[in-house]
Structures are given as structure tokens and as C-alpha cells.
């Protein structure tokens, strides 16, 4: 039996500083996971991941990381 989609955030590494960053709903990269867009739909998650992967001058290694809603925003 296949497992359903788990809510996720898009994460990557900042190309210039090497910091871990998360994609926000308004297309910014934030160093604060609480600002990340928590994605609950698999198709939307794939679109957001593709959006992140076509920013080679900004970030590297973009991927989906499982997350859950927390009191301040997404958390691992």
C-alpha cells in the first residue's frame, strides 16, 4: 500500500553563503524555517521544487523535506 504525501517544505543551500534556506510562499529564500511555505499537496510540492531547481545562481541542492505545522510555522 502506498503512503500518502507528507506535508513538506522546499529547502536548499544558499550558493554564496552555504547556509540552509527554505522557500517561502512569496518566492523568497529564508534562513528561518518558520517562514517556509508548508506544502500539503504533492502536485504543488513538485511545482515548487521545480521552481527552486531552476535558480542555479541562487541555491543548490534543492529538495523536499518533510515538515509539520508548528505554533510559529513549519518545523521538522
mmCIF file of the N, C-alpha and C atoms, coordinates in Angstrom:
data_MODEL
# 
_entry.id   MODEL 
# 
loop_
_atom_site.group_PDB 
_atom_site.id 
_atom_site.type_symbol 
_atom_site.label_atom_id 
_atom_site.label_alt_id 
_atom_site.label_comp_id 
_atom_site.label_asym_id 
_atom_site.label_entity_id 
_atom_site.label_seq_id 
_atom_site.pdbx_PDB_ins_code 
_atom_site.Cartn_x 
_atom_site.Cartn_y 
_atom_site.Cartn_z 
_atom_site.occupancy 
_atom_site.B_iso_or_equiv 
_atom_site.pdbx_formal_charge 
_atom_site.auth_seq_id 
_atom_site.auth_comp_id 
_atom_site.auth_asym_id 
_atom_site.auth_atom_id 
_atom_site.pdbx_PDB_model_num 
ATOM 1   N N  . UNK A 1 1  ? 0.853  -1.178 0.000   1.00 0.00 ? 1  UNK A N  1 
ATOM 2   C CA . UNK A 1 1  ? 0.000  0.000  0.000   1.00 0.00 ? 1  UNK A CA 1 
ATOM 3   C C  . UNK A 1 1  ? 0.893  1.233  0.000   1.00 0.00 ? 1  UNK A C  1 
ATOM 4   N N  . UNK A 1 2  ? 0.596  2.171  -0.874  1.00 0.00 ? 2  UNK A N  1 
ATOM 5   C CA . UNK A 1 2  ? 1.423  3.378  -0.954  1.00 0.00 ? 2  UNK A CA 1 
ATOM 6   C C  . UNK A 1 2  ? 1.082  4.348  0.178   1.00 0.00 ? 2  UNK A C  1 
ATOM 7   N N  . UNK A 1 3  ? 2.096  5.039  0.585   1.00 0.00 ? 3  UNK A N  1 
ATOM 8   C CA . UNK A 1 3  ? 1.953  6.021  1.659   1.00 0.00 ? 3  UNK A CA 1 
ATOM 9   C C  . UNK A 1 3  ? 1.505  7.345  1.045   1.00 0.00 ? 3  UNK A C  1 
ATOM 10  N N  . UNK A 1 4  ? 0.615  8.065  1.696   1.00 0.00 ? 4  UNK A N  1 
ATOM 11  C CA . UNK A 1 4  ? 0.164  9.358  1.203   1.00 0.00 ? 4  UNK A CA 1 
ATOM 12  C C  . UNK A 1 4  ? 1.268  10.403 1.296   1.00 0.00 ? 4  UNK A C  1 
ATOM 13  N N  . UNK A 1 5  ? 1.036  11.509 0.659   1.00 0.00 ? 5  UNK A N  1 
ATOM 14  C CA . UNK A 1 5  ? 2.007  12.600 0.668   1.00 0.00 ? 5  UNK A CA 1 
ATOM 15  C C  . UNK A 1 5  ? 2.100  13.197 2.074   1.00 0.00 ? 5  UNK A C  1 
ATOM 16  N N  . UNK A 1 6  ? 3.309  13.446 2.513   1.00 0.00 ? 6  UNK A N  1 
ATOM 17  C CA . UNK A 1 6  ? 3.558  14.079 3.806   1.00 0.00 ? 6  UNK A CA 1 
ATOM 18  C C  . UNK A 1 6  ? 3.830  15.556 3.580   1.00 0.00 ? 6  UNK A C  1 
ATOM 19  N N  . UNK A 1 7  ? 3.196  16.458 4.330   1.00 0.00 ? 7  UNK A N  1 
ATOM 20  C CA . UNK A 1 7  ? 3.487  17.882 4.170   1.00 0.00 ? 7  UNK A CA 1 
ATOM 21  C C  . UNK A 1 7  ? 4.988  18.135 4.169   1.00 0.00 ? 7  UNK A C  1 
ATOM 22  N N  . UNK A 1 8  ? 5.408  19.064 3.325   1.00 0.00 ? 8  UNK A N  1 
ATOM 23  C CA . UNK A 1 8  ? 6.834  19.311 3.118   1.00 0.00 ? 8  UNK A CA 1 
ATOM 24  C C  . UNK A 1 8  ? 7.135  20.781 2.926   1.00 0.00 ? 8  UNK A C  1 
ATOM 25  N N  . UNK A 1 9  ? 8.414  21.093 3.008   1.00 0.00 ? 9  UNK A N  1 
ATOM 26  C CA . UNK A 1 9  ? 8.934  22.413 2.664   1.00 0.00 ? 9  UNK A CA 1 
ATOM 27  C C  . UNK A 1 9  ? 10.043 22.206 1.642   1.00 0.00 ? 9  UNK A C  1 
ATOM 28  N N  . UNK A 1 10 ? 10.305 23.236 0.846   1.00 0.00 ? 10 UNK A N  1 
ATOM 29  C CA . UNK A 1 10 ? 11.419 23.177 -0.100  1.00 0.00 ? 10 UNK A CA 1 
ATOM 30  C C  . UNK A 1 10 ? 12.626 23.792 0.591   1.00 0.00 ? 10 UNK A C  1 
ATOM 31  N N  . UNK A 1 11 ? 13.712 23.051 0.618   1.00 0.00 ? 11 UNK A N  1 
ATOM 32  C CA . UNK A 1 11 ? 14.939 23.525 1.231   1.00 0.00 ? 11 UNK A CA 1 
ATOM 33  C C  . UNK A 1 11 ? 16.094 23.378 0.255   1.00 0.00 ? 11 UNK A C  1 
ATOM 34  N N  . UNK A 1 12 ? 17.129 24.155 0.481   1.00 0.00 ? 12 UNK A N  1 
ATOM 35  C CA . UNK A 1 12 ? 18.319 24.125 -0.372  1.00 0.00 ? 12 UNK A CA 1 
ATOM 36  C C  . UNK A 1 12 ? 19.458 24.778 0.399   1.00 0.00 ? 12 UNK A C  1 
ATOM 37  N N  . UNK A 1 13 ? 20.588 24.943 -0.270  1.00 0.00 ? 13 UNK A N  1 
ATOM 38  C CA . UNK A 1 13 ? 21.721 25.663 0.306   1.00 0.00 ? 13 UNK A CA 1 
ATOM 39  C C  . UNK A 1 13 ? 21.952 26.934 -0.493  1.00 0.00 ? 13 UNK A C  1 
ATOM 40  N N  . UNK A 1 14 ? 22.114 28.046 0.218   1.00 0.00 ? 14 UNK A N  1 
ATOM 41  C CA . UNK A 1 14 ? 22.436 29.315 -0.414  1.00 0.00 ? 14 UNK A CA 1 
ATOM 42  C C  . UNK A 1 14 ? 23.775 29.157 -1.128  1.00 0.00 ? 14 UNK A C  1 
ATOM 43  N N  . UNK A 1 15 ? 23.821 29.515 -2.394  1.00 0.00 ? 15 UNK A N  1 
ATOM 44  C CA . UNK A 1 15 ? 25.008 29.290 -3.202  1.00 0.00 ? 15 UNK A CA 1 
ATOM 45  C C  . UNK A 1 15 ? 26.217 30.067 -2.700  1.00 0.00 ? 15 UNK A C  1 
ATOM 46  N N  . UNK A 1 16 ? 26.025 31.302 -2.297  1.00 0.00 ? 16 UNK A N  1 
ATOM 47  C CA . UNK A 1 16 ? 27.156 32.130 -1.897  1.00 0.00 ? 16 UNK A CA 1 
ATOM 48  C C  . UNK A 1 16 ? 27.600 31.921 -0.457  1.00 0.00 ? 16 UNK A C  1 
ATOM 49  N N  . UNK A 1 17 ? 26.648 31.722 0.450   1.00 0.00 ? 17 UNK A N  1 
ATOM 50  C CA . UNK A 1 17 ? 26.992 31.618 1.875   1.00 0.00 ? 17 UNK A CA 1 
ATOM 51  C C  . UNK A 1 17 ? 27.006 30.190 2.395   1.00 0.00 ? 17 UNK A C  1 
ATOM 52  N N  . UNK A 1 18 ? 26.362 29.281 1.677   1.00 0.00 ? 18 UNK A N  1 
ATOM 53  C CA . UNK A 1 18 ? 26.324 27.895 2.112   1.00 0.00 ? 18 UNK A CA 1 
ATOM 54  C C  . UNK A 1 18 ? 25.275 27.592 3.163   1.00 0.00 ? 18 UNK A C  1 
ATOM 55  N N  . UNK A 1 19 ? 24.533 28.608 3.592   1.00 0.00 ? 19 UNK A N  1 
ATOM 56  C CA . UNK A 1 19 ? 23.514 28.413 4.625   1.00 0.00 ? 19 UNK A CA 1 
ATOM 57  C C  . UNK A 1 19 ? 22.342 27.589 4.100   1.00 0.00 ? 19 UNK A C  1 
ATOM 58  N N  . UNK A 1 20 ? 21.697 26.860 5.005   1.00 0.00 ? 20 UNK A N  1 
ATOM 59  C CA . UNK A 1 20 ? 20.451 26.185 4.675   1.00 0.00 ? 20 UNK A CA 1 
ATOM 60  C C  . UNK A 1 20 ? 19.376 27.254 4.560   1.00 0.00 ? 20 UNK A C  1 
ATOM 61  N N  . UNK A 1 21 ? 18.562 27.176 3.500   1.00 0.00 ? 21 UNK A N  1 
ATOM 62  C CA . UNK A 1 21 ? 17.479 28.138 3.286   1.00 0.00 ? 21 UNK A CA 1 
ATOM 63  C C  . UNK A 1 21 ? 16.200 27.395 2.920   1.00 0.00 ? 21 UNK A C  1 
ATOM 64  N N  . UNK A 1 22 ? 15.071 28.044 3.144   1.00 0.00 ? 22 UNK A N  1 
ATOM 65  C CA . UNK A 1 22 ? 13.766 27.484 2.850   1.00 0.00 ? 22 UNK A CA 1 
ATOM 66  C C  . UNK A 1 22 ? 13.004 28.443 1.956   1.00 0.00 ? 22 UNK A C  1 
ATOM 67  N N  . UNK A 1 23 ? 12.245 27.882 1.014   1.00 0.00 ? 23 UNK A N  1 
ATOM 68  C CA . UNK A 1 23 ? 11.453 28.677 0.084   1.00 0.00 ? 23 UNK A CA 1 
ATOM 69  C C  . UNK A 1 23 ? 10.161 29.132 0.759   1.00 0.00 ? 23 UNK A C  1 
ATOM 70  N N  . UNK A 1 24 ? 9.876  30.429 0.667   1.00 0.00 ? 24 UNK A N  1 
ATOM 71  C CA . UNK A 1 24 ? 8.660  30.985 1.267   1.00 0.00 ? 24 UNK A CA 1 
ATOM 72  C C  . UNK A 1 24 ? 7.547  31.021 0.215   1.00 0.00 ? 24 UNK A C  1 
ATOM 73  N N  . UNK A 1 25 ? 6.331  31.233 0.669   1.00 0.00 ? 25 UNK A N  1 
ATOM 74  C CA . UNK A 1 25 ? 5.183  31.288 -0.241  1.00 0.00 ? 25 UNK A CA 1 
ATOM 75  C C  . UNK A 1 25 ? 5.283  32.444 -1.231  1.00 0.00 ? 25 UNK A C  1 
ATOM 76  N N  . UNK A 1 26 ? 6.030  33.504 -0.863  1.00 0.00 ? 26 UNK A N  1 
ATOM 77  C CA . UNK A 1 26 ? 6.173  34.647 -1.769  1.00 0.00 ? 26 UNK A CA 1 
ATOM 78  C C  . UNK A 1 26 ? 7.507  34.605 -2.536  1.00 0.00 ? 26 UNK A C  1 
ATOM 79  N N  . UNK A 1 27 ? 8.044  33.393 -2.725  1.00 0.00 ? 27 UNK A N  1 
ATOM 80  C CA . UNK A 1 27 ? 9.225  33.143 -3.558  1.00 0.00 ? 27 UNK A CA 1 
ATOM 81  C C  . UNK A 1 27 ? 10.525 33.759 -3.048  1.00 0.00 ? 27 UNK A C  1 
ATOM 82  N N  . UNK A 1 28 ? 10.656 33.941 -1.756  1.00 0.00 ? 28 UNK A N  1 
ATOM 83  C CA . UNK A 1 28 ? 11.933 34.362 -1.166  1.00 0.00 ? 28 UNK A CA 1 
ATOM 84  C C  . UNK A 1 28 ? 12.611 33.142 -0.576  1.00 0.00 ? 28 UNK A C  1 
ATOM 85  N N  . UNK A 1 29 ? 13.907 33.250 -0.358  1.00 0.00 ? 29 UNK A N  1 
ATOM 86  C CA . UNK A 1 29 ? 14.643 32.228 0.377   1.00 0.00 ? 29 UNK A CA 1 
ATOM 87  C C  . UNK A 1 29 ? 14.916 32.783 1.763   1.00 0.00 ? 29 UNK A C  1 
ATOM 88  N N  . UNK A 1 30 ? 14.522 32.044 2.782   1.00 0.00 ? 30 UNK A N  1 
ATOM 89  C CA . UNK A 1 30 ? 14.696 32.478 4.166   1.00 0.00 ? 30 UNK A CA 1 
ATOM 90  C C  . UNK A 1 30 ? 15.602 31.509 4.916   1.00 0.00 ? 30 UNK A C  1 
ATOM 91  N N  . UNK A 1 31 ? 16.353 32.036 5.851   1.00 0.00 ? 31 UNK A N  1 
ATOM 92  C CA . UNK A 1 31 ? 17.181 31.199 6.716   1.00 0.00 ? 31 UNK A CA 1 
ATOM 93  C C  . UNK A 1 31 ? 16.389 30.710 7.937   1.00 0.00 ? 31 UNK A C  1 
ATOM 94  N N  . UNK A 1 32 ? 15.125 31.119 8.035   1.00 0.00 ? 32 UNK A N  1 
ATOM 95  C CA . UNK A 1 32 ? 14.248 30.749 9.155   1.00 0.00 ? 32 UNK A CA 1 
ATOM 96  C C  . UNK A 1 32 ? 13.166 29.796 8.653   1.00 0.00 ? 32 UNK A C  1 
ATOM 97  N N  . UNK A 1 33 ? 13.210 28.546 9.101   1.00 0.00 ? 33 UNK A N  1 
ATOM 98  C CA . UNK A 1 33 ? 12.226 27.552 8.645   1.00 0.00 ? 33 UNK A CA 1 
ATOM 99  C C  . UNK A 1 33 ? 10.794 27.981 8.959   1.00 0.00 ? 33 UNK A C  1 
ATOM 100 N N  . UNK A 1 34 ? 10.598 28.787 9.988   1.00 0.00 ? 34 UNK A N  1 
ATOM 101 C CA . UNK A 1 34 ? 9.251  29.240 10.344  1.00 0.00 ? 34 UNK A CA 1 
ATOM 102 C C  . UNK A 1 34 ? 8.620  30.078 9.233   1.00 0.00 ? 34 UNK A C  1 
ATOM 103 N N  . UNK A 1 35 ? 9.425  30.641 8.344   1.00 0.00 ? 35 UNK A N  1 
ATOM 104 C CA . UNK A 1 35 ? 8.905  31.429 7.228   1.00 0.00 ? 35 UNK A CA 1 
ATOM 105 C C  . UNK A 1 35 ? 8.640  30.586 5.982   1.00 0.00 ? 35 UNK A C  1 
ATOM 106 N N  . UNK A 1 36 ? 9.011  29.313 6.007   1.00 0.00 ? 36 UNK A N  1 
ATOM 107 C CA . UNK A 1 36 ? 8.862  28.448 4.836   1.00 0.00 ? 36 UNK A CA 1 
ATOM 108 C C  . UNK A 1 36 ? 7.394  28.206 4.508   1.00 0.00 ? 36 UNK A C  1 
ATOM 109 N N  . UNK A 1 37 ? 7.156  27.939 3.240   1.00 0.00 ? 37 UNK A N  1 
ATOM 110 C CA . UNK A 1 37 ? 5.813  27.557 2.798   1.00 0.00 ? 37 UNK A CA 1 
ATOM 111 C C  . UNK A 1 37 ? 5.614  26.079 3.119   1.00 0.00 ? 37 UNK A C  1 
ATOM 112 N N  . UNK A 1 38 ? 4.629  25.757 3.951   1.00 0.00 ? 38 UNK A N  1 
ATOM 113 C CA . UNK A 1 38 ? 4.297  24.369 4.243   1.00 0.00 ? 38 UNK A CA 1 
ATOM 114 C C  . UNK A 1 38 ? 3.365  23.887 3.140   1.00 0.00 ? 38 UNK A C  1 
ATOM 115 N N  . UNK A 1 39 ? 3.824  22.921 2.383   1.00 0.00 ? 39 UNK A N  1 
ATOM 116 C CA . UNK A 1 39 ? 3.090  22.446 1.202   1.00 0.00 ? 39 UNK A CA 1 
ATOM 117 C C  . UNK A 1 39 ? 2.417  21.126 1.553   1.00 0.00 ? 39 UNK A C  1 
ATOM 118 N N  . UNK A 1 40 ? 1.112  21.086 1.357   1.00 0.00 ? 40 UNK A N  1 
ATOM 119 C CA . UNK A 1 40 ? 0.340  19.907 1.734   1.00 0.00 ? 40 UNK A CA 1 
ATOM 120 C C  . UNK A 1 40 ? -0.189 19.123 0.550   1.00 0.00 ? 40 UNK A C  1 
ATOM 121 N N  . UNK A 1 41 ? 0.090  19.592 -0.667  1.00 0.00 ? 41 UNK A N  1 
ATOM 122 C CA . UNK A 1 41 ? -0.378 18.938 -1.888  1.00 0.00 ? 41 UNK A CA 1 
ATOM 123 C C  . UNK A 1 41 ? 0.830  18.476 -2.697  1.00 0.00 ? 41 UNK A C  1 
ATOM 124 N N  . UNK A 1 42 ? 0.855  17.213 -3.074  1.00 0.00 ? 42 UNK A N  1 
ATOM 125 C CA . UNK A 1 42 ? 2.017  16.650 -3.764  1.00 0.00 ? 42 UNK A CA 1 
ATOM 126 C C  . UNK A 1 42 ? 2.297  17.330 -5.099  1.00 0.00 ? 42 UNK A C  1 
ATOM 127 N N  . UNK A 1 43 ? 1.281  17.602 -5.883  1.00 0.00 ? 43 UNK A N  1 
ATOM 128 C CA . UNK A 1 43 ? 1.489  18.255 -7.177  1.00 0.00 ? 43 UNK A CA 1 
ATOM 129 C C  . UNK A 1 43 ? 2.055  19.662 -6.992  1.00 0.00 ? 43 UNK A C  1 
ATOM 130 N N  . UNK A 1 44 ? 1.520  20.402 -6.044  1.00 0.00 ? 44 UNK A N  1 
ATOM 131 C CA . UNK A 1 44 ? 2.027  21.747 -5.759  1.00 0.00 ? 44 UNK A CA 1 
ATOM 132 C C  . UNK A 1 44 ? 3.477  21.678 -5.267  1.00 0.00 ? 44 UNK A C  1 
ATOM 133 N N  . UNK A 1 45 ? 3.782  20.674 -4.474  1.00 0.00 ? 45 UNK A N  1 
ATOM 134 C CA . UNK A 1 45 ? 5.142  20.497 -3.967  1.00 0.00 ? 45 UNK A CA 1 
ATOM 135 C C  . UNK A 1 45 ? 6.115  20.272 -5.125  1.00 0.00 ? 45 UNK A C  1 
ATOM 136 N N  . UNK A 1 46 ? 5.732  19.479 -6.095  1.00 0.00 ? 46 UNK A N  1 
ATOM 137 C CA . UNK A 1 46 ? 6.608  19.221 -7.235  1.00 0.00 ? 46 UNK A CA 1 
ATOM 138 C C  . UNK A 1 46 ? 6.832  20.491 -8.060  1.00 0.00 ? 46 UNK A C  1 
ATOM 139 N N  . UNK A 1 47 ? 5.801  21.301 -8.213  1.00 0.00 ? 47 UNK A N  1 
ATOM 140 C CA . UNK A 1 47 ? 5.930  22.570 -8.938  1.00 0.00 ? 47 UNK A CA 1 
ATOM 141 C C  . UNK A 1 47 ? 6.873  23.509 -8.203  1.00 0.00 ? 47 UNK A C  1 
ATOM 142 N N  . UNK A 1 48 ? 6.723  23.598 -6.890  1.00 0.00 ? 48 UNK A N  1 
ATOM 143 C CA . UNK A 1 48 ? 7.583  24.484 -6.093  1.00 0.00 ? 48 UNK A CA 1 
ATOM 144 C C  . UNK A 1 48 ? 9.039  23.993 -6.115  1.00 0.00 ? 48 UNK A C  1 
ATOM 145 N N  . UNK A 1 49 ? 9.219  22.680 -6.106  1.00 0.00 ? 49 UNK A N  1 
ATOM 146 C CA . UNK A 1 49 ? 10.563 22.132 -6.180  1.00 0.00 ? 49 UNK A CA 1 
ATOM 147 C C  . UNK A 1 49 ? 11.200 22.461 -7.530  1.00 0.00 ? 49 UNK A C  1 
ATOM 148 N N  . UNK A 1 50 ? 10.455 22.312 -8.611  1.00 0.00 ? 50 UNK A N  1 
ATOM 149 C CA . UNK A 1 50 ? 10.975 22.675 -9.936  1.00 0.00 ? 50 UNK A CA 1 
ATOM 150 C C  . UNK A 1 50 ? 11.346 24.151 -9.984  1.00 0.00 ? 50 UNK A C  1 
ATOM 151 N N  . UNK A 1 51 ? 10.513 24.994 -9.392  1.00 0.00 ? 51 UNK A N  1 
ATOM 152 C CA . UNK A 1 51 ? 10.802 26.428 -9.327  1.00 0.00 ? 51 UNK A CA 1 
ATOM 153 C C  . UNK A 1 51 ? 12.141 26.669 -8.626  1.00 0.00 ? 51 UNK A C  1 
ATOM 154 N N  . UNK A 1 52 ? 12.384 25.955 -7.554  1.00 0.00 ? 52 UNK A N  1 
ATOM 155 C CA . UNK A 1 52 ? 13.637 26.108 -6.798  1.00 0.00 ? 52 UNK A CA 1 
ATOM 156 C C  . UNK A 1 52 ? 14.832 25.600 -7.596  1.00 0.00 ? 52 UNK A C  1 
ATOM 157 N N  . UNK A 1 53 ? 14.646 24.518 -8.321  1.00 0.00 ? 53 UNK A N  1 
ATOM 158 C CA . UNK A 1 53 ? 15.754 23.906 -9.045  1.00 0.00 ? 53 UNK A CA 1 
ATOM 159 C C  . UNK A 1 53 ? 16.217 24.713 -10.251 1.00 0.00 ? 53 UNK A C  1 
ATOM 160 N N  . UNK A 1 54 ? 15.422 25.670 -10.707 1.00 0.00 ? 54 UNK A N  1 
ATOM 161 C CA . UNK A 1 54 ? 15.829 26.496 -11.851 1.00 0.00 ? 54 UNK A CA 1 
ATOM 162 C C  . UNK A 1 54 ? 16.431 27.818 -11.396 1.00 0.00 ? 54 UNK A C  1 
ATOM 163 N N  . UNK A 1 55 ? 16.949 27.844 -10.178 1.00 0.00 ? 55 UNK A N  1 
ATOM 164 C CA . UNK A 1 55 ? 17.619 29.021 -9.638  1.00 0.00 ? 55 UNK A CA 1 
ATOM 165 C C  . UNK A 1 55 ? 19.076 28.690 -9.329  1.00 0.00 ? 55 UNK A C  1 
ATOM 166 N N  . UNK A 1 56 ? 19.828 28.195 -10.332 1.00 0.00 ? 56 UNK A N  1 
ATOM 167 C CA . UNK A 1 56 ? 21.190 27.733 -10.059 1.00 0.00 ? 56 UNK A CA 1 
ATOM 168 C C  . UNK A 1 56 ? 22.156 28.822 -9.608  1.00 0.00 ? 56 UNK A C  1 
ATOM 169 N N  . UNK A 1 57 ? 21.858 30.082 -9.866  1.00 0.00 ? 57 UNK A N  1 
ATOM 170 C CA . UNK A 1 57 ? 22.722 31.164 -9.413  1.00 0.00 ? 57 UNK A CA 1 
ATOM 171 C C  . UNK A 1 57 ? 22.433 31.605 -7.999  1.00 0.00 ? 57 UNK A C  1 
ATOM 172 N N  . UNK A 1 58 ? 21.389 31.033 -7.396  1.00 0.00 ? 58 UNK A N  1 
ATOM 173 C CA . UNK A 1 58 ? 20.954 31.432 -6.058  1.00 0.00 ? 58 UNK A CA 1 
ATOM 174 C C  . UNK A 1 58 ? 21.122 30.313 -5.040  1.00 0.00 ? 58 UNK A C  1 
ATOM 175 N N  . UNK A 1 59 ? 20.633 29.126 -5.378  1.00 0.00 ? 59 UNK A N  1 
ATOM 176 C CA . UNK A 1 59 ? 20.684 27.982 -4.460  1.00 0.00 ? 59 UNK A CA 1 
ATOM 177 C C  . UNK A 1 59 ? 21.160 26.730 -5.186  1.00 0.00 ? 59 UNK A C  1 
ATOM 178 N N  . UNK A 1 60 ? 21.607 25.758 -4.398  1.00 0.00 ? 60 UNK A N  1 
ATOM 179 C CA . UNK A 1 60 ? 21.984 24.446 -4.930  1.00 0.00 ? 60 UNK A CA 1 
ATOM 180 C C  . UNK A 1 60 ? 21.380 23.356 -4.055  1.00 0.00 ? 60 UNK A C  1 
ATOM 181 N N  . UNK A 1 61 ? 21.155 22.216 -4.660  1.00 0.00 ? 61 UNK A N  1 
ATOM 182 C CA . UNK A 1 61 ? 20.698 21.055 -3.902  1.00 0.00 ? 61 UNK A CA 1 
ATOM 183 C C  . UNK A 1 61 ? 19.291 21.144 -3.366  1.00 0.00 ? 61 UNK A C  1 
ATOM 184 N N  . UNK A 1 62 ? 18.379 21.773 -4.095  1.00 0.00 ? 62 UNK A N  1 
ATOM 185 C CA . UNK A 1 62 ? 17.001 21.910 -3.612  1.00 0.00 ? 62 UNK A CA 1 
ATOM 186 C C  . UNK A 1 62 ? 16.320 20.544 -3.520  1.00 0.00 ? 62 UNK A C  1 
ATOM 187 N N  . UNK A 1 63 ? 15.563 20.355 -2.437  1.00 0.00 ? 63 UNK A N  1 
ATOM 188 C CA . UNK A 1 63 ? 14.797 19.122 -2.272  1.00 0.00 ? 63 UNK A CA 1 
ATOM 189 C C  . UNK A 1 63 ? 13.617 19.378 -1.335  1.00 0.00 ? 63 UNK A C  1 
ATOM 190 N N  . UNK A 1 64 ? 12.691 18.419 -1.297  1.00 0.00 ? 64 UNK A N  1 
ATOM 191 C CA . UNK A 1 64 ? 11.550 18.492 -0.387  1.00 0.00 ? 64 UNK A CA 1 
ATOM 192 C C  . UNK A 1 64 ? 11.925 17.823 0.924   1.00 0.00 ? 64 UNK A C  1 
ATOM 193 N N  . UNK A 1 65 ? 11.645 18.503 2.021   1.00 0.00 ? 65 UNK A N  1 
ATOM 194 C CA . UNK A 1 65 ? 11.887 17.951 3.351   1.00 0.00 ? 65 UNK A CA 1 
ATOM 195 C C  . UNK A 1 65 ? 10.555 17.872 4.093   1.00 0.00 ? 65 UNK A C  1 
ATOM 196 N N  . UNK A 1 66 ? 10.300 16.736 4.698   1.00 0.00 ? 66 UNK A N  1 
ATOM 197 C CA . UNK A 1 66 ? 9.063  16.584 5.460   1.00 0.00 ? 66 UNK A CA 1 
ATOM 198 C C  . UNK A 1 66 ? 9.026  17.586 6.606   1.00 0.00 ? 66 UNK A C  1 
ATOM 199 N N  . UNK A 1 67 ? 7.839  18.122 6.858   1.00 0.00 ? 67 UNK A N  1 
ATOM 200 C CA . UNK A 1 67 ? 7.662  19.108 7.925   1.00 0.00 ? 67 UNK A CA 1 
ATOM 201 C C  . UNK A 1 67 ? 6.242  19.000 8.457   1.00 0.00 ? 67 UNK A C  1 
ATOM 202 N N  . UNK A 1 68 ? 6.010  19.692 9.557   1.00 0.00 ? 68 UNK A N  1 
ATOM 203 C CA . UNK A 1 68 ? 4.657  19.753 10.125  1.00 0.00 ? 68 UNK A CA 1 
ATOM 204 C C  . UNK A 1 68 ? 4.397  21.161 10.597  1.00 0.00 ? 68 UNK A C  1 
ATOM 205 N N  . UNK A 1 69 ? 3.135  21.487 10.748  1.00 0.00 ? 69 UNK A N  1 
ATOM 206 C CA . UNK A 1 69 ? 2.766  22.812 11.227  1.00 0.00 ? 69 UNK A CA 1 
ATOM 207 C C  . UNK A 1 69 ? 3.133  22.931 12.699  1.00 0.00 ? 69 UNK A C  1 
ATOM 208 N N  . UNK A 1 70 ? 3.723  24.053 13.047  1.00 0.00 ? 70 UNK A N  1 
ATOM 209 C CA . UNK A 1 70 ? 4.069  24.331 14.432  1.00 0.00 ? 70 UNK A CA 1 
ATOM 210 C C  . UNK A 1 70 ? 3.442  25.641 14.858  1.00 0.00 ? 70 UNK A C  1 
ATOM 211 N N  . UNK A 1 71 ? 3.601  26.057 16.091  1.00 0.00 ? 71 UNK A N  1 
ATOM 212 C CA . UNK A 1 71 ? 2.985  27.280 16.574  1.00 0.00 ? 71 UNK A CA 1 
ATOM 213 C C  . UNK A 1 71 ? 3.513  28.543 15.880  1.00 0.00 ? 71 UNK A C  1 
ATOM 214 N N  . UNK A 1 72 ? 4.757  28.507 15.372  1.00 0.00 ? 72 UNK A N  1 
ATOM 215 C CA . UNK A 1 72 ? 5.332  29.669 14.680  1.00 0.00 ? 72 UNK A CA 1 
ATOM 216 C C  . UNK A 1 72 ? 5.395  29.487 13.177  1.00 0.00 ? 72 UNK A C  1 
ATOM 217 N N  . UNK A 1 73 ? 5.090  28.304 12.701  1.00 0.00 ? 73 UNK A N  1 
ATOM 218 C CA . UNK A 1 73 ? 5.209  27.982 11.274  1.00 0.00 ? 73 UNK A CA 1 
ATOM 219 C C  . UNK A 1 73 ? 5.725  26.560 11.141  1.00 0.00 ? 73 UNK A C  1 
ATOM 220 N N  . UNK A 1 74 ? 6.154  26.191 9.938   1.00 0.00 ? 74 UNK A N  1 
ATOM 221 C CA . UNK A 1 74 ? 6.634  24.820 9.744   1.00 0.00 ? 74 UNK A CA 1 
ATOM 222 C C  . UNK A 1 74 ? 7.812  24.489 10.654  1.00 0.00 ? 74 UNK A C  1 
ATOM 223 N N  . UNK A 1 75 ? 7.882  23.212 11.002  1.00 0.00 ? 75 UNK A N  1 
ATOM 224 C CA . UNK A 1 75 ? 9.010  22.718 11.789  1.00 0.00 ? 75 UNK A CA 1 
ATOM 225 C C  . UNK A 1 75 ? 9.292  21.292 11.327  1.00 0.00 ? 75 UNK A C  1 
ATOM 226 N N  . UNK A 1 76 ? 10.536 20.834 11.501  1.00 0.00 ? 76 UNK A N  1 
ATOM 227 C CA . UNK A 1 76 ? 10.893 19.476 11.047  1.00 0.00 ? 76 UNK A CA 1 
ATOM 228 C C  . UNK A 1 76 ? 10.088 18.403 11.739  1.00 0.00 ? 76 UNK A C  1 
# 
